[in-house]
Amino acid sequence: MSPYEVVEIVTIDAPASAVWSAVSDPCEYGRWSPEATGAMRNSGTGAWAVGDRFTGLNRARLSWRTQCRVVVAQSERRFAFDVNVGPFPIARWAFELEALPDGCTRVTQRWTDRRDGVLGVLAKPAGLPVGRGYDAATRNRQTMRATLDALKADLESN
């Protein structure tokens, strides 16, 4: 794993279809994330598909918005989207699902830092004013763990 990637994993006592239904709708992320508060869909209808766009809504100390595009939508397997702020590529977020023989689902949440090159150097300090800090990897590990724990609790309570 590169220093530009953070991975967190949880096993949820729910079938992959139920987990997929949850993680493949960015508008629902505010239910579990300590930072993402939801999303506004900008293109596409129905099930999310590759190419669909949305505005990510987030809050730490201050609120901010991101422009996002779905890049992978493999039913019950993998959902991923790229995040930009204006012209700046920021990250790729992914949920990877593995159906287990006992009916549970292993969920891997992956964050890949896309802030490289000249635009990346300019984008990295952008997290400071909104309350994210400069160390995105450490911050994201904490919020990813909280998100997966809340997702697990939510899906296992149904």
Backbone as a chain_set.jsonl record, in Angstrom:
{"seq": "MSPYEVVEIVTIDAPASAVWSAVSDPCEYGRWSPEATGAMRNSGTGAWAVGDRFTGLNRARLSWRTQCRVVVAQSERRFAFDVNVGPFPIARWAFELEALPDGCTRVTQRWTDRRDGVLGVLAKPAGLPVGRGYDAATRNRQTMRATLDALKADLESN", "coords": {"N": [[0.858, -1.178, 0.0], [0.614, 2.142, -0.874], [1.915, 5.304, 0.416], [0.015, 7.034, -0.266], [-2.467, 6.042, 0.003], [-5.219, 4.891, 1.918], [-6.644, 2.295, 3.768], [-9.415, 0.726, 5.182], [-11.178, -1.856, 6.875], [-14.132, -3.774, 7.439], [-16.283, -6.323, 8.725], [-19.552, -7.083, 8.004], [-22.611, -8.208, 9.25], [-24.583, -8.867, 7.124], [-26.158, -9.341, 3.953], [-24.406, -9.042, 0.771], [-25.989, -7.677, -1.066], [-27.572, -5.939, 0.481], [-25.616, -4.337, 1.654], [-24.477, -3.259, -0.639], [-26.63, -1.732, -1.594], [-26.61, 0.301, 0.261], [-23.938, 1.496, 0.172], [-23.654, 2.252, -2.453], [-24.975, 4.58, -2.955], [-24.306, 7.751, -2.855], [-25.78, 9.842, -1.735], [-26.643, 8.967, 0.681], [-24.509, 8.902, 2.438], [-24.174, 10.693, 4.541], [-25.503, 9.567, 6.653], [-23.741, 7.911, 7.979], [-21.121, 8.908, 7.994], [-18.712, 10.921, 9.738], [-18.017, 13.255, 8.539], [-18.807, 13.623, 5.782], [-21.815, 14.963, 4.699], [-23.801, 14.43, 2.96], [-25.107, 14.336, -0.42], [-25.694, 15.866, -3.605], [-27.302, 14.938, -6.437], [-26.148, 15.337, -9.731], [-26.277, 14.355, -12.295], [-27.639, 11.641, -14.229], [-30.02, 9.024, -13.458], [-31.963, 6.845, -11.354], [-30.343, 3.747, -10.507], [-26.977, 4.295, -9.518], [-24.437, 4.94, -11.899], [-21.451, 4.448, -13.882], [-19.931, 7.468, -14.727], [-21.959, 9.102, -13.79], [-22.616, 12.123, -12.023], [-22.074, 14.033, -9.019], [-22.526, 16.425, -6.363], [-20.58, 16.559, -3.602], [-21.297, 16.955, -0.199], [-19.921, 18.319, 2.68], [-18.599, 18.567, 6.054], [-16.471, 19.845, 8.498], [-14.849, 21.794, 10.487], [-15.776, 23.945, 9.011], [-18.175, 24.102, 6.296], [-17.956, 22.497, 3.076], [-17.917, 21.901, -0.478], [-17.638, 19.359, -2.959], [-16.822, 18.242, -6.269], [-17.905, 15.386, -7.827], [-17.463, 12.242, -9.518], [-18.745, 9.209, -10.597], [-16.752, 6.389, -11.022], [-16.513, 3.654, -10.987], [-18.92, 1.131, -10.904], [-19.795, -1.636, -10.015], [-22.101, -3.905, -9.497], [-22.81, -5.048, -6.278], [-20.135, -5.456, -5.773], [-18.069, -3.39, -6.239], [-17.843, 0.09, -5.724], [-16.926, 3.226, -6.768], [-15.667, 6.587, -6.729], [-14.389, 9.614, -8.124], [-13.036, 12.575, -6.71], [-13.067, 16.047, -6.985], [-12.049, 19.421, -6.43], [-13.015, 22.211, -7.772], [-10.691, 22.805, -10.315], [-8.938, 21.014, -9.25], [-7.732, 17.795, -8.734], [-8.577, 15.597, -6.162], [-9.129, 13.112, -4.671], [-9.74, 9.529, -4.796], [-12.422, 7.644, -3.813], [-13.484, 4.508, -2.597], [-15.646, 1.695, -2.194], [-15.353, -1.648, -1.549], [-16.731, -4.811, -1.888], [-17.053, -8.045, -0.465], [-18.695, -10.969, -0.593], [-19.213, -13.267, 1.959], [-18.965, -16.766, 2.918], [-20.614, -17.27, 5.135], [-22.753, -15.578, 4.917], [-22.249, -13.02, 5.642], [-20.711, -9.82, 4.846], [-17.645, -8.656, 3.732], [-16.347, -5.478, 3.928], [-14.407, -3.183, 2.318], [-13.093, -0.063, 2.636], [-11.602, 2.383, 0.687], [-9.306, 4.976, 0.285], [-7.717, 6.966, -2.019], [-5.179, 9.157, -2.582], [-5.215, 11.756, -4.847], [-3.886, 14.062, -5.188], [-1.471, 15.208, -6.731], [1.493, 16.315, -8.492], [1.678, 19.683, -9.842], [-0.899, 20.824, -9.422], [-1.682, 19.302, -7.242], [0.111, 20.088, -5.227], [-0.798, 22.655, -4.832], [-3.388, 22.085, -3.941], [-3.229, 20.638, -1.521], [-2.957, 22.252, 0.919], [-5.577, 23.129, 1.168], [-7.276, 21.821, 2.927], [-6.855, 22.873, 5.435], [-8.276, 25.398, 6.215], [-10.949, 24.496, 6.443], [-10.949, 22.736, 8.495], [-9.883, 20.198, 8.299], [-7.192, 19.737, 8.499], [-3.686, 19.185, 7.647], [-2.704, 16.658, 7.199], [-4.052, 14.461, 5.416], [-4.242, 11.662, 5.179], [-4.086, 10.565, 7.81], [-6.299, 11.828, 8.999], [-8.362, 10.855, 7.312], [-8.222, 8.086, 7.82], [-9.227, 7.988, 10.427], [-11.871, 9.014, 10.057], [-12.847, 7.189, 8.203], [-12.82, 4.785, 9.666], [-14.746, 5.419, 11.604], [-16.952, 5.782, 9.912], [-17.288, 3.198, 8.769], [-17.816, 1.708, 11.088], [-20.25, 2.876, 11.873], [-21.83, 2.309, 9.626], [-21.885, -0.503, 9.77], [-23.209, -0.851, 12.256], [-25.689, 0.293, 11.612], [-26.637, -1.328, 9.427], [-26.673, -3.841, 10.619], [-28.599, -3.543, 12.505], [-30.989, -3.68, 11.247]], "CA": [[0.0, 0.0, 0.0], [1.42, 3.358, -0.98], [1.562, 6.301, 1.435], [-1.073, 7.843, -0.813], [-3.696, 5.257, 0.078], [-5.633, 4.441, 3.237], [-7.613, 1.216, 3.644], [-10.045, 0.246, 6.406], [-12.01, -3.02, 6.564], [-15.059, -4.243, 8.455], [-17.186, -7.392, 8.31], [-20.917, -6.722, 8.38], [-23.545, -9.336, 9.225], [-25.645, -8.502, 6.182], [-25.781, -9.797, 2.611], [-23.78, -8.048, -0.101], [-27.022, -6.854, -1.711], [-27.965, -4.872, 1.414], [-24.477, -3.429, 1.796], [-24.383, -2.554, -1.917], [-27.698, -0.728, -1.638], [-26.196, 1.425, 1.11], [-22.703, 2.193, -0.207], [-23.685, 2.711, -3.848], [-25.776, 5.805, -3.045], [-23.607, 8.804, -2.11], [-26.714, 10.715, -1.011], [-26.861, 8.374, 2.005], [-23.285, 8.856, 3.238], [-24.335, 11.499, 5.744], [-26.038, 8.72, 7.731], [-22.681, 7.184, 8.675], [-19.844, 9.609, 8.012], [-18.593, 12.084, 10.612], [-17.61, 14.421, 7.762], [-19.713, 13.778, 4.637], [-23.176, 15.209, 5.185], [-24.734, 14.01, 1.923], [-24.728, 14.641, -1.793], [-26.742, 16.297, -4.535], [-27.052, 14.303, -7.728], [-26.112, 16.298, -10.828], [-26.579, 13.684, -13.556], [-28.069, 10.263, -14.093], [-31.225, 8.717, -12.682], [-32.004, 5.435, -10.974], [-29.116, 3.23, -9.899], [-25.787, 5.053, -9.889], [-23.662, 4.297, -12.959], [-20.212, 5.12, -14.264], [-20.162, 8.743, -15.406], [-22.881, 9.953, -13.028], [-21.926, 13.166, -11.262], [-22.764, 14.574, -7.851], [-21.827, 17.373, -5.508], [-20.43, 16.039, -2.25], [-21.485, 17.951, 0.865], [-19.038, 17.92, 3.771], [-18.435, 19.539, 7.126], [-15.583, 19.628, 9.641], [-15.068, 23.074, 11.171], [-16.603, 24.67, 8.055], [-18.747, 23.275, 5.234], [-17.403, 22.65, 1.736], [-18.498, 21.047, -1.51], [-16.718, 18.769, -3.924], [-17.425, 17.735, -7.498], [-17.577, 13.966, -7.84], [-17.884, 11.474, -10.688], [-18.659, 7.766, -10.385], [-15.801, 5.786, -11.961], [-16.746, 2.203, -10.961], [-20.199, 0.738, -10.317], [-19.958, -3.069, -10.249], [-23.119, -4.291, -8.531], [-22.47, -5.911, -5.148], [-18.693, -5.709, -5.735], [-17.205, -2.212, -6.06], [-18.386, 1.397, -6.07], [-15.847, 4.197, -6.572], [-15.86, 7.889, -7.369], [-13.306, 10.588, -8.032], [-13.401, 13.841, -6.087], [-12.321, 17.236, -7.385], [-12.496, 20.723, -5.945], [-12.677, 23.046, -8.917], [-9.824, 22.09, -11.259], [-7.97, 20.228, -8.491], [-8.061, 16.411, -8.39], [-8.344, 15.423, -4.732], [-9.069, 11.736, -4.173], [-10.683, 8.503, -5.241], [-13.009, 6.882, -2.716], [-14.062, 3.258, -3.08], [-16.139, 0.635, -1.324], [-15.197, -2.949, -2.185], [-17.525, -5.781, -1.133], [-16.787, -9.467, -0.671], [-19.685, -11.823, 0.064], [-18.557, -14.36, 2.671], [-19.799, -17.971, 2.938], [-21.573, -17.271, 6.248], [-23.805, -14.587, 4.66], [-21.741, -11.684, 5.972], [-20.01, -9.133, 3.764], [-16.445, -7.894, 4.09], [-16.375, -4.18, 3.261], [-13.15, -2.452, 2.332], [-13.193, 1.316, 2.173], [-10.284, 2.769, 0.213], [-9.095, 6.368, -0.123], [-6.474, 7.149, -2.761], [-4.857, 10.576, -2.748], [-4.942, 12.128, -6.235], [-3.286, 15.4, -5.166], [-0.056, 15.137, -7.091], [1.884, 17.312, -9.474], [1.535, 21.094, -9.476], [-2.227, 21.051, -8.848], [-1.701, 18.673, -5.928], [0.83, 20.95, -4.288], [-1.693, 23.775, -4.537], [-4.621, 21.608, -3.295], [-3.02, 20.04, -0.2], [-3.279, 23.131, 2.06], [-6.988, 23.519, 1.18], [-7.964, 21.215, 4.057], [-6.609, 23.613, 6.676], [-9.317, 26.321, 6.666], [-12.232, 23.849, 6.743], [-10.809, 21.948, 9.708], [-9.412, 18.841, 8.023], [-5.766, 19.613, 8.769], [-2.811, 18.996, 6.489], [-2.435, 15.228, 7.052], [-5.304, 13.854, 4.965], [-4.248, 10.217, 5.405], [-4.447, 10.305, 9.209], [-7.692, 12.276, 9.176], [-9.261, 9.944, 6.618], [-8.258, 6.807, 8.533], [-10.15, 8.161, 11.554], [-13.256, 9.155, 9.6], [-13.23, 5.936, 7.554], [-13.128, 3.821, 10.73], [-16.042, 5.824, 12.172], [-17.973, 5.52, 8.894], [-17.533, 1.757, 8.669], [-18.471, 1.269, 12.327], [-21.65, 3.33, 11.832], [-22.484, 1.515, 8.583], [-22.082, -1.831, 10.351], [-24.268, -0.765, 13.267], [-26.947, 0.576, 10.912], [-27.091, -2.472, 8.647], [-26.927, -4.982, 11.489], [-29.788, -3.283, 13.332], [-32.195, -3.885, 10.417]], "C": [[0.9, 1.236, 0.0], [1.053, 4.321, 0.142], [0.417, 7.192, 0.965], [-2.395, 7.106, -0.783], [-3.952, 4.86, 1.527], [-6.729, 3.405, 3.024], [-8.112, 0.853, 5.041], [-11.036, -0.843, 6.023], [-12.909, -3.345, 7.746], [-15.861, -5.404, 7.869], [-18.562, -7.076, 8.875], [-21.805, -7.954, 8.241], [-24.782, -8.932, 8.426], [-25.202, -8.997, 4.807], [-25.21, -8.661, 1.768], [-24.816, -7.157, -0.77], [-27.445, -5.699, -0.815], [-26.844, -3.85, 1.574], [-24.33, -2.6, 0.518], [-25.415, -1.432, -1.989], [-27.307, 0.514, -0.834], [-25.02, 2.193, 0.509], [-22.714, 2.712, -1.639], [-24.591, 3.916, -4.046], [-25.114, 6.903, -2.217], [-24.529, 9.749, -1.341], [-26.955, 10.219, 0.413], [-25.654, 8.474, 2.929], [-23.362, 9.668, 4.524], [-24.891, 10.714, 6.919], [-24.925, 8.106, 8.574], [-21.41, 7.991, 8.875], [-19.827, 10.759, 9.012], [-18.264, 13.366, 9.847], [-18.51, 14.664, 6.551], [-21.128, 13.944, 5.174], [-24.23, 14.83, 4.152], [-24.206, 14.37, 0.556], [-25.951, 15.117, -2.555], [-26.395, 15.715, -5.898], [-27.148, 15.339, -8.839], [-26.412, 15.672, -12.176], [-26.945, 12.235, -13.277], [-29.341, 10.148, -13.285], [-31.194, 7.233, -12.347], [-30.724, 5.014, -10.282], [-27.923, 4.039, -10.411], [-24.957, 4.25, -10.879], [-22.398, 5.098, -13.238], [-20.549, 6.366, -15.086], [-21.127, 9.653, -14.681], [-22.078, 10.918, -12.167], [-22.782, 13.612, -10.079], [-21.882, 15.585, -7.149], [-21.782, 16.766, -4.117], [-20.525, 17.175, -1.247], [-20.741, 17.461, 2.103], [-18.977, 19.004, 4.837], [-17.431, 19.007, 8.149], [-15.792, 20.873, 10.507], [-15.991, 23.944, 10.319], [-17.174, 23.682, 7.041], [-18.003, 23.521, 3.927], [-18.064, 21.633, 0.811], [-17.404, 20.528, -2.42], [-17.501, 18.346, -5.155], [-16.944, 16.293, -7.654], [-18.15, 13.286, -9.081], [-17.689, 9.997, -10.395], [-17.747, 7.171, -11.458], [-15.895, 4.261, -11.994], [-18.092, 1.968, -10.29], [-20.472, -0.716, -10.702], [-20.87, -3.608, -9.156], [-22.63, -5.35, -7.548], [-20.983, -6.242, -5.064], [-17.874, -4.449, -5.436], [-17.924, -0.959, -6.538], [-17.29, 2.408, -5.769], [-16.174, 5.492, -7.299], [-14.638, 8.758, -7.137], [-13.853, 11.9, -7.502], [-12.473, 14.932, -6.597], [-12.882, 18.431, -6.624], [-12.055, 21.71, -7.011], [-11.809, 22.239, -9.877], [-8.868, 21.103, -10.571], [-8.451, 18.802, -8.242], [-7.668, 16.172, -6.929], [-8.154, 13.951, -4.356], [-9.948, 10.814, -5.0], [-11.118, 7.755, -3.986], [-13.642, 5.621, -3.291], [-14.571, 2.41, -1.922], [-16.034, -0.66, -2.113], [-15.883, -3.982, -1.301], [-17.105, -7.2, -1.48], [-17.819, -10.25, 0.124], [-18.951, -13.01, 0.685], [-19.5, -15.561, 2.761], [-20.86, -17.981, 4.04], [-22.693, -16.244, 6.07], [-23.404, -13.167, 5.019], [-21.055, -11.092, 4.74], [-18.8, -8.41, 4.328], [-16.453, -6.624, 3.254], [-15.009, -3.522, 3.437], [-13.424, -1.05, 1.819], [-11.773, 1.778, 1.861], [-10.294, 4.242, -0.2], [-7.74, 6.443, -0.797], [-6.292, 8.636, -3.025], [-4.506, 10.836, -4.207], [-4.287, 13.506, -6.332], [-1.797, 15.278, -5.451], [0.244, 16.184, -8.159], [1.661, 18.724, -8.946], [0.175, 21.358, -8.836], [-2.328, 20.444, -7.455], [-1.015, 19.505, -4.868], [-0.049, 22.128, -3.88], [-2.911, 23.324, -3.735], [-4.397, 21.14, -1.862], [-3.331, 20.981, 0.961], [-4.76, 23.496, 2.166], [-7.756, 22.922, 2.352], [-7.819, 21.988, 5.352], [-7.769, 24.52, 7.085], [-10.639, 25.646, 7.043], [-12.148, 22.938, 7.956], [-10.345, 20.526, 9.496], [-7.954, 18.661, 8.389], [-4.987, 19.36, 7.496], [-2.586, 17.511, 6.191], [-3.727, 14.488, 6.707], [-5.354, 12.367, 5.273], [-4.665, 9.884, 6.836], [-5.9, 10.68, 9.473], [-8.652, 11.281, 8.531], [-9.319, 8.579, 7.283], [-9.262, 6.888, 9.692], [-11.598, 8.229, 11.084], [-13.737, 7.901, 8.886], [-13.606, 4.884, 8.598], [-14.499, 4.138, 11.34], [-17.172, 5.526, 11.193], [-18.3, 4.038, 8.822], [-18.203, 1.21, 9.924], [-19.944, 1.659, 12.336], [-22.438, 2.572, 10.771], [-22.814, 0.133, 9.101], [-23.231, -1.815, 11.349], [-25.634, -0.559, 12.608], [-27.473, -0.671, 10.215], [-27.393, -3.69, 9.521], [-28.129, -4.778, 12.401], [-31.084, -3.503, 12.55], [-32.575, -5.341, 10.335]], "O": [[1.834, 1.337, 0.795], [-0.003, 4.177, 0.757], [-0.088, 8.013, 1.731], [-3.343, 7.496, -1.464], [-3.024, 4.537, 2.269], [-7.63, 3.601, 2.208], [-7.319, 0.692, 5.968], [-11.665, -0.767, 4.968], [-12.51, -3.212, 8.903], [-16.089, -5.46, 6.661], [-18.716, -6.832, 10.072], [-21.752, -8.656, 7.231], [-25.859, -8.693, 8.972], [-24.005, -9.065, 4.528], [-25.485, -7.485, 2.009], [-24.54, -5.983, -1.018], [-27.657, -4.589, -1.303], [-27.094, -2.645, 1.622], [-24.091, -1.394, 0.577], [-25.1, -0.315, -2.4], [-27.639, 1.638, -1.212], [-25.095, 3.412, 0.353], [-21.869, 3.529, -2.004], [-24.943, 4.245, -5.179], [-25.333, 6.982, -1.008], [-24.091, 10.391, -0.386], [-27.422, 10.98, 1.26], [-25.773, 8.155, 4.112], [-22.677, 9.351, 5.497], [-24.765, 11.146, 8.065], [-25.131, 7.81, 9.751], [-20.689, 7.766, 9.848], [-20.807, 11.494, 9.128], [-18.234, 14.446, 10.436], [-18.932, 15.796, 6.317], [-21.581, 13.158, 6.005], [-25.426, 14.9, 4.436], [-23.025, 14.669, 0.383], [-27.088, 14.811, -2.197], [-25.321, 15.973, -6.44], [-28.098, 16.12, -8.894], [-26.768, 16.383, -13.116], [-26.607, 11.679, -12.231], [-29.699, 11.049, -12.527], [-30.479, 6.46, -12.985], [-30.095, 5.797, -9.569], [-27.868, 4.417, -11.581], [-24.789, 3.04, -10.728], [-22.293, 6.27, -12.877], [-21.351, 6.314, -16.019], [-21.128, 10.861, -14.922], [-21.012, 10.581, -11.653], [-24.012, 13.58, -10.119], [-20.662, 15.601, -7.314], [-22.823, 16.49, -3.521], [-19.91, 18.227, -1.423], [-20.914, 16.317, 2.523], [-19.254, 20.176, 4.584], [-17.532, 17.868, 8.603], [-16.811, 20.986, 11.188], [-16.885, 24.604, 10.847], [-16.702, 22.549, 6.944], [-17.484, 24.613, 3.695], [-18.675, 20.658, 1.248], [-16.378, 21.178, -2.622], [-18.709, 18.12, -5.082], [-15.746, 16.014, -7.618], [-19.179, 13.697, -9.618], [-16.604, 9.575, -9.993], [-17.938, 7.413, -12.65], [-15.405, 3.637, -12.935], [-18.374, 2.535, -9.235], [-21.273, -0.995, -11.595], [-20.447, -3.751, -8.009], [-22.111, -6.397, -7.936], [-20.595, -7.185, -4.375], [-17.079, -4.432, -4.495], [-18.533, -0.943, -7.608], [-16.776, 2.453, -4.651], [-16.852, 5.503, -8.326], [-13.953, 8.66, -6.118], [-14.981, 12.288, -7.803], [-11.254, 14.765, -6.636], [-14.047, 18.44, -6.228], [-10.868, 22.01, -7.141], [-12.153, 21.107, -10.217], [-8.081, 20.434, -11.24], [-9.483, 18.613, -7.598], [-6.558, 16.506, -6.515], [-7.126, 13.588, -3.784], [-10.781, 11.256, -5.791], [-10.289, 7.293, -3.201], [-14.265, 5.663, -4.352], [-14.008, 2.41, -0.827], [-16.564, -0.762, -3.219], [-15.642, -4.025, -0.094], [-16.836, -7.517, -2.639], [-17.829, -10.211, 1.355], [-18.163, -13.679, 0.016], [-20.717, -15.389, 2.689], [-21.895, -18.631, 3.893], [-23.501, -16.056, 6.979], [-24.136, -12.219, 4.733], [-20.85, -11.772, 3.734], [-18.914, -7.643, 5.285], [-16.553, -6.677, 2.028], [-14.527, -3.333, 4.554], [-13.923, -0.869, 0.708], [-10.857, 1.591, 2.662], [-11.174, 4.69, -0.935], [-6.73, 6.035, -0.224], [-7.152, 9.285, -3.621], [-3.598, 10.204, -4.748], [-4.149, 14.056, -7.425], [-0.973, 15.249, -4.537], [-0.66, 16.852, -8.66], [1.478, 18.928, -7.745], [0.097, 22.042, -7.816], [-2.986, 21.007, -6.58], [-1.501, 19.615, -3.742], [-0.044, 22.545, -2.722], [-3.425, 24.095, -2.925], [-5.317, 21.241, -1.05], [-3.938, 20.532, 1.933], [-5.167, 24.111, 3.152], [-8.792, 23.463, 2.738], [-8.594, 21.773, 6.283], [-8.219, 24.421, 8.226], [-11.376, 26.169, 7.878], [-13.168, 22.416, 8.405], [-10.405, 19.717, 10.422], [-7.511, 17.528, 8.575], [-5.552, 19.325, 6.403], [-2.306, 17.147, 5.048], [-4.407, 13.958, 7.586], [-6.424, 11.853, 5.602], [-5.508, 9.012, 7.048], [-6.639, 9.922, 10.102], [-9.652, 10.904, 9.142], [-10.385, 7.965, 7.306], [-10.047, 5.965, 9.905], [-12.463, 7.567, 11.658], [-14.923, 7.577, 8.954], [-14.597, 4.173, 8.434], [-15.31, 3.24, 11.564], [-18.238, 5.065, 11.602], [-19.473, 3.663, 8.814], [-19.069, 0.34, 9.832], [-20.794, 0.873, 12.754], [-23.598, 2.228, 10.995], [-23.924, -0.355, 8.888], [-24.12, -2.664, 11.295], [-26.62, -1.176, 13.012], [-28.635, -1.034, 10.394], [-28.276, -4.483, 9.193], [-28.624, -5.731, 13.003], [-32.165, -3.508, 13.139], [-33.559, -5.686, 9.681]]}, "num_chains": 1, "name": "protein.A"}
